[in-house]
Amino acid sequence: MTKGLLKHIQVCVFRGLLAVIPLALCFFAMLLFYNLIDKKIMGFLEKFVEIRQIPGLGILIVIICLYLVGLIVSNFIGRQFFKFIENISERIPFIKVIYSIGKQLSQGLSIADGQSKAFKKALFVKINDDLWVPGFLMNIKTDPATGEELLFVLVPTSPTPATGFVVLVKASQTIDPGWSVEECLKAVVSVGIITPEKFVQYIGPKKADNI
């Protein structure tokens, strides 16, 4: 009886912990944004103009500034201006390293946001008889000798899907898990922790459908 009660309490406490963790992370993330961004921005602006302290106003100002920068980058003149800044940065040794890291991170986020049209489809690629890996269909070519379709598939590395290696495989060496590109990206970034509920019922040497 006592053991059963202790087991019940242990299970409920663990489930409560699992339920609270996402909420706690959201709370601390908001607190971090408020302390690092909102307070700093408002403190900086107060040196020049008198602004009423409204929680979240600093973050709103940052979002508006990012939106304006996005508008500038979206046109030709803006792109040329940032390209000019990039060329200058690449000539300064220490700044070059920092800028290169930031650019790689930016490119990784650009791919991971699911808006890139480069990924045509999410696939599972057969490496050997017992190993399948998630990948993204990049292109399809036809073998002129046999007329068989050959797939260029990017196999991403976790948790940075912007990097990986490209394999050339036959359609029969792939299967369609029924995942969207976004769902597959989440699975890769989360190292398999976040996966769609739907999953292939059978993994075998069948031709990928709807490629």
matplotlib code that plots the C-alpha trace (Angstrom):
import matplotlib.pyplot as plt

x = [0.0, 2.8, 4.9, 1.9, 1.2, 4.9, 4.9, 1.8, 3.3, 6.5, 4.7, 2.5, 5.4, 7.4, 4.4, 4.0, 7.6, 7.3, 4.2, 5.9, 9.2, 7.9, 6.1, 9.2, 11.3, 8.8, 8.8, 12.6, 12.9, 10.5, 12.4, 15.7, 14.4, 13.0, 16.2, 18.6, 16.7, 13.8, 15.6, 18.8, 17.0, 14.8, 17.9, 19.8, 16.9, 16.4, 19.8, 18.5, 14.7, 12.3, 10.2, 7.5, 8.6, 6.2, 7.1, 7.7, 8.2, 11.9, 11.3, 8.7, 11.2, 13.7, 11.1, 10.3, 14.0, 14.5, 11.4, 12.9, 16.3, 14.4, 12.7, 16.1, 17.7, 14.8, 15.7, 18.8, 20.4, 20.1, 21.6, 24.5, 25.0, 25.2, 27.5, 29.8, 29.8, 30.6, 33.5, 34.9, 34.4, 36.3, 39.4, 39.6, 41.2, 39.3, 36.0, 36.2, 36.0, 33.0, 31.2, 31.7, 30.3, 27.3, 26.7, 26.8, 24.3, 22.1, 22.2, 21.3, 18.3, 17.3, 17.2, 15.6, 12.7, 11.0, 10.7, 13.6, 12.4, 15.6, 14.1, 11.6, 10.5, 11.4, 12.6, 14.2, 17.4, 18.6, 22.3, 22.4, 20.1, 19.5, 20.1, 17.8, 18.5, 16.3, 17.1, 15.8, 15.2, 17.2, 17.0, 16.1, 18.1, 17.6, 20.4, 20.7, 21.9, 19.1, 16.4, 16.2, 15.6, 18.5, 17.8, 20.2, 19.4, 20.9, 21.5, 21.6, 23.6, 21.9, 21.2, 22.3, 20.4, 22.2, 25.2, 25.5, 26.4, 24.7, 24.1, 23.1, 20.6, 18.0, 14.3, 14.1, 16.6, 14.2, 10.8, 8.3, 7.6, 4.7, 6.4, 6.5, 9.9, 9.1, 8.3, 11.5, 13.5, 12.1, 13.0, 16.6, 17.1, 15.6, 17.8, 14.7, 12.9, 10.2, 8.7, 5.3, 2.7, 2.4, 5.1, 5.8, 4.3, 7.0, 10.6, 11.7, 13.1, 10.1, 10.1, 9.4, 5.9, 4.8, 8.4]
y = [0.0, 2.4, 1.5, 2.0, 5.4, 6.4, 5.2, 7.2, 10.3, 9.9, 9.5, 12.5, 14.7, 13.7, 14.4, 17.8, 18.5, 17.7, 20.0, 22.9, 22.8, 24.4, 27.1, 27.8, 28.1, 30.5, 32.6, 32.8, 33.5, 36.4, 37.6, 37.4, 39.4, 42.0, 42.4, 42.2, 44.0, 46.0, 47.7, 48.2, 49.8, 52.1, 53.0, 54.0, 56.1, 57.9, 59.4, 61.4, 61.7, 61.3, 58.2, 56.8, 53.4, 50.9, 47.2, 45.7, 49.0, 48.4, 45.0, 46.6, 49.2, 46.4, 44.5, 47.7, 48.4, 44.8, 45.2, 48.4, 46.7, 43.8, 46.3, 47.9, 44.5, 43.5, 46.0, 46.2, 49.3, 47.8, 44.5, 46.4, 48.4, 45.3, 43.6, 46.6, 46.3, 42.6, 43.3, 45.7, 43.2, 40.5, 42.7, 43.0, 39.9, 39.6, 41.1, 38.7, 35.6, 37.0, 38.1, 34.7, 32.9, 35.3, 34.8, 31.0, 31.2, 33.5, 31.1, 28.2, 30.0, 31.0, 27.3, 26.1, 28.5, 26.3, 29.1, 27.9, 26.6, 24.6, 21.6, 20.0, 17.1, 15.3, 11.7, 8.8, 7.6, 4.0, 3.9, 0.1, -2.7, -1.6, 2.2, 4.9, 8.7, 11.7, 13.9, 16.6, 16.2, 18.8, 17.8, 15.0, 13.9, 11.1, 8.6, 8.8, 5.2, 3.5, 6.2, 5.7, 8.7, 9.7, 11.8, 14.4, 14.3, 16.5, 14.5, 17.2, 17.0, 17.5, 20.0, 22.3, 21.3, 24.0, 21.6, 18.0, 16.1, 15.3, 11.8, 10.6, 7.7, 5.8, 6.4, 2.8, 3.7, 6.3, 6.3, 9.1, 9.3, 11.7, 14.5, 18.1, 19.9, 21.8, 18.7, 17.0, 20.1, 20.1, 16.4, 17.1, 20.2, 18.5, 15.5, 13.3, 14.5, 16.3, 14.1, 14.1, 11.6, 10.1, 7.8, 5.2, 1.8, 0.0, 0.8, -1.2, -1.1, 0.6, 3.5, 6.9, 8.1, 11.5, 12.8]
z = [0.0, 1.0, -2.0, -4.3, -2.8, -3.1, -6.7, -7.5, -5.9, -7.8, -11.2, -10.6, -9.5, -12.6, -14.8, -13.1, -13.7, -17.4, -17.6, -15.9, -17.8, -21.0, -19.0, -17.0, -20.1, -21.6, -18.4, -18.1, -21.9, -21.5, -18.4, -20.2, -23.2, -20.8, -18.8, -21.7, -24.4, -23.1, -20.1, -22.1, -25.1, -22.9, -20.8, -23.9, -25.4, -22.1, -22.5, -25.5, -25.0, -22.1, -22.7, -20.5, -19.1, -20.7, -20.3, -23.7, -25.5, -26.0, -27.6, -29.9, -31.0, -31.8, -33.8, -35.8, -36.4, -37.7, -39.9, -41.4, -41.9, -43.7, -46.0, -46.8, -47.5, -49.7, -52.4, -54.7, -53.1, -49.6, -50.7, -52.3, -49.1, -47.0, -49.5, -49.2, -45.4, -45.8, -48.1, -45.5, -42.7, -44.6, -44.7, -41.0, -39.4, -36.1, -37.4, -40.4, -38.1, -36.1, -39.3, -40.9, -37.8, -37.8, -41.5, -41.2, -38.3, -40.4, -43.4, -41.1, -39.7, -43.2, -44.2, -40.9, -41.1, -43.7, -46.3, -48.4, -51.8, -52.2, -50.2, -52.5, -50.2, -47.0, -47.5, -45.7, -47.5, -47.3, -46.3, -45.8, -45.0, -41.4, -41.6, -42.8, -42.4, -43.0, -45.9, -48.3, -52.0, -53.8, -57.4, -59.8, -62.8, -65.3, -66.1, -69.9, -70.2, -68.3, -68.1, -64.3, -62.0, -59.7, -56.7, -55.2, -51.5, -48.8, -45.6, -42.8, -39.6, -36.3, -34.8, -37.7, -40.8, -42.8, -43.0, -44.2, -47.3, -50.6, -51.8, -55.2, -54.8, -56.8, -56.1, -54.9, -52.1, -50.6, -49.0, -48.3, -44.6, -45.3, -43.4, -44.6, -44.9, -41.7, -39.7, -40.9, -40.0, -36.5, -36.1, -37.2, -35.1, -32.0, -32.6, -32.9, -29.8, -31.8, -34.5, -36.2, -35.0, -38.4, -39.4, -42.2, -41.3, -43.2, -44.1, -47.0, -50.5, -52.1, -54.5, -53.1, -54.0, -55.2, -55.8]

ax = plt.figure().add_subplot(projection="3d")
ax.plot(x, y, z, "-o")
ax.set_aspect("equal")
plt.show()
